[in-house]
C-alpha cells in the first residue's frame, strides 16, 4: 500500500500470492510462509492480481527483505517458492482450520 499502517490494524486486501519459506537450521527448520496482499484502495497496484505481476525485480526485493529481516534476529530464512493467489487462499483456509481445531481443544 502507499501509506504506512500500524500493527493490529485491519485492511481490506486481495491476496496475490504467498512466499513459501522456512526458518531455522536444517533439521530443525519450520515453515513460515508469508502472504502477499495488495490493499483494495491502492490505485498504484490496481493492476496486480498475481505475485508474478510485481515483476522479477520486485519479487527479488521482497525475498531479500524477508531473508534480511530474519537475519537481524539471527535466524535463517530460506525461500522455498513463490506461489499465486490460489495457493495463498489454500494457506488461509488451512490456517483457519488449524485455529478452529486448537480453539476446540482449549475449550475441553
C-alpha positions, 0 to 999 in steps of 0.5 A: 500500500502507499501509506504506512499502517500500524500493527493490529490494524485491519485492511481490506486486501486481495491476496496475490500470492504467498512466499513459501519459506522456512526458518531455522537450521536444517533439521530443525527448520519450520515453515513460515510462509508469508502472504502477499496482499495488495490493499483494495484502495491502492490505485498504484497496484490496481493492476496486480492480481498475481505475485508474478505481476510485481515483476522479477525485480520486485519479487527479488526485493521482497525475498531479500527483505524477508531473508534480511529481516530474519537475519537481524534476529539471527535466524535463517530464512530460506525461500522455498517458492513463490506461489499465486493467489490460489495457493495463498487462499489454500494457506488461509483456509488451512490456517483457519482450520488449524485455529478452529481445531486448537480453539476446540481443544482449549475449550475441553 
